[in-house]
Amino acid sequence: MERRDFLSLCAVAGVGASVPAPLEAQGVQAMIITPDQAHVYSQGRGEAHILVDGLRSGGAWRLGQFREDPGFMTSLHYHYRQDEQFFVLEGILSVYLDGRWHDLEGGTFAVVPHGAQHAQGNTSNKPVRFLGSGNPSGFERFFPELDKLVSRLSPADPQFGAEVAKLLVHYDTKPLGPAPART
């Protein structure tokens, strides 16, 4: 846990005599990002709209709005340093975490700490839309690479998963194989 996160938690809990510095003093800048300022990338079976990247956040975090179509699925993987957060806007996001599948409906929030083995995707018959964030930033640089891959290789191609795995290792990710089957 970073010092500023700890101090913020202490302030909320009423622990300690000091109050954390205002966000501006912590290097956080005000920003407004309109939809047309997002970087949009194809995922083959969906899209990633990256709103905040490492440049905009000073390397602290990333934020995107994602649409995943039926059949989209990541591999089982974990991140060495990045913590991830998901907030489902509509549809059902299926997340494999803690050794089992969870179907997250609209309004549900999930946190996946670094080191936690997980997979996520859309096992329903309708698109799912969600906000995905991570800290620190860096993983968002994967999406332009995935977009390039999708332009030359279909997600239905048997080689697609192996090609994605080759890319992921450059973005704080350890691929572990296919997502576990749902039981």
Secondary structure, DSSP 4 states (H G I P E B T S, - for coil): --HHHHHHHHHHHT-SS--PPPGGGGT-------GGGSEEEE-SSEEEEEEE-HHHHTTS-EEEEEEE-TT-BPPEEEESS-EEEEEEEESEEEEEETTEEEEEETT-EEEE-TT--EEEE--SSS-EEEEEEEESS-GGGHHHHHHHHHHHS-TTSTTHHHHHHHHHTTTTEEEEESPPPP-
